[in-house]
């Protein structure tokens, strides 16, 4: 199981080697998540219309090792945009992936951009 988790590493915008087109903004539900596939990865994409921002994280819950984060509720905690895992309600920052309860578990995050009417996620592999 650790092999699956190890393929997910946060990508910063300056490390992006490929901007992968995942669809149009209208393909994604508002204030909710959806899952896309990139190579062997499942990526959760969130259209947080309430704040006008987009986020992308691994879809894999690092606690239960299930592909469920795209189904989680999004919101904010102390002004930090977050997703709550639907299995155990652990909250992760959509900005940097840290666990908002201060636990070791964290998730990988990826840059998102909207360009020419399309949604792109940045990857370094």
C-alpha positions in Angstrom: 0.0 0.0 0.0 2.9 2.4 0.7 3.9 2.2 -3.0 0.6 3.7 -4.0 1.0 6.5 -1.5 4.6 7.2 -2.5 3.6 8.1 -6.1 1.7 11.2 -4.7 4.0 14.1 -4.0 3.1 17.8 -3.9 4.0 19.7 -7.0 4.7 23.4 -6.8 3.9 25.6 -9.8 7.6 26.2 -10.5 8.2 22.4 -10.7 5.5 21.8 -13.3 6.7 19.9 -16.4 3.3 19.2 -17.9 0.0 21.1 -17.7 -2.5 18.3 -18.2 -5.9 19.3 -19.6 -8.7 17.8 -17.5 -11.8 19.4 -19.0 -13.9 22.6 -19.0 -14.9 24.4 -15.8 -18.5 23.3 -16.5 -17.4 19.7 -16.3 -16.8 20.0 -12.6 -19.5 20.4 -9.9 -19.5 23.7 -8.0 -18.3 23.7 -4.3 -17.5 20.0 -4.6 -14.9 17.5 -6.0 -14.5 15.2 -9.0 -11.9 12.7 -9.8 -9.6 12.6 -12.9 -6.9 10.1 -13.8 -3.4 11.1 -14.8 -1.1 8.2 -15.7 -1.4 5.9 -12.7 -2.7 8.6 -10.3 -6.2 9.5 -9.2 -6.5 13.2 -8.6 -9.3 15.0 -6.9 -10.2 18.4 -8.5 -12.3 20.9 -6.5 -14.1 23.9 -8.0 -14.5 26.1 -4.9 -16.8 28.6 -6.4 -17.6 30.2 -3.1 -14.0 31.5 -3.0 -13.5 31.5 -6.8 -10.5 29.1 -6.5 -9.6 25.7 -7.9 -7.6 23.0 -6.1 -6.3 19.6 -6.9 -5.1 16.9 -4.4 -4.4 13.2 -4.4 -7.7 11.3 -4.3 -6.2 8.7 -2.0 -7.0 9.0 1.7 -3.6 8.5 3.5 -5.4 7.1 6.5 -7.8 4.4 5.1 -5.9 4.1 1.7 -9.2 4.5 -0.2 -9.7 6.6 -3.3 -12.4 8.8 -1.7 -11.2 12.4 -1.2 -13.0 13.7 -4.3 -16.2 12.7 -2.5 -15.3 14.7 0.6 -17.1 17.9 1.7 -15.2 21.1 1.1 -15.3 24.2 3.3 -13.0 26.2 5.4 -11.5 26.0 8.8 -10.1 29.2 10.3 -10.1 30.7 6.7 -8.1 27.7 5.4 -9.9 25.9 2.4 -10.2 22.2 3.3 -11.6 18.9 2.4 -13.0 16.4 4.9 -12.4 12.8 4.1 -15.9 11.1 3.8 -14.6 8.0 5.6 -13.2 9.5 8.8 -13.8 13.2 8.6 -10.1 14.1 8.9 -9.6 17.6 7.4 -6.8 18.4 5.0 -5.8 21.9 3.7 -6.5 22.3 0.0 -3.6 24.8 -0.2 -0.7 22.7 1.2 -2.2 19.3 2.1 -1.5 19.4 5.8 -3.7 17.7 8.3 -5.6 20.5 10.1 -5.7 18.5 13.3 -1.9 18.6 13.4 -1.6 14.8 12.7 1.3 13.4 10.6 -1.0 12.4 7.7 -1.0 14.8 4.8 -2.0 14.8 1.2 -0.2 15.9 -2.0 -1.5 19.0 -3.7 -1.1 20.1 -7.3 -1.4 23.5 -9.1 -4.5 24.2 -11.1 -5.0 26.9 -13.8 -7.9 27.9 -16.0 -6.7 28.9 -19.5 -8.6 29.4 -22.7 -11.8 27.9 -21.2 -10.0 24.7 -20.0 -8.9 23.4 -16.6 -5.3 22.2 -16.3 -3.5 20.5 -13.5 0.3 20.7 -13.2 2.4 17.6 -12.9 6.2 17.1 -12.6 6.3 13.6 -14.0 
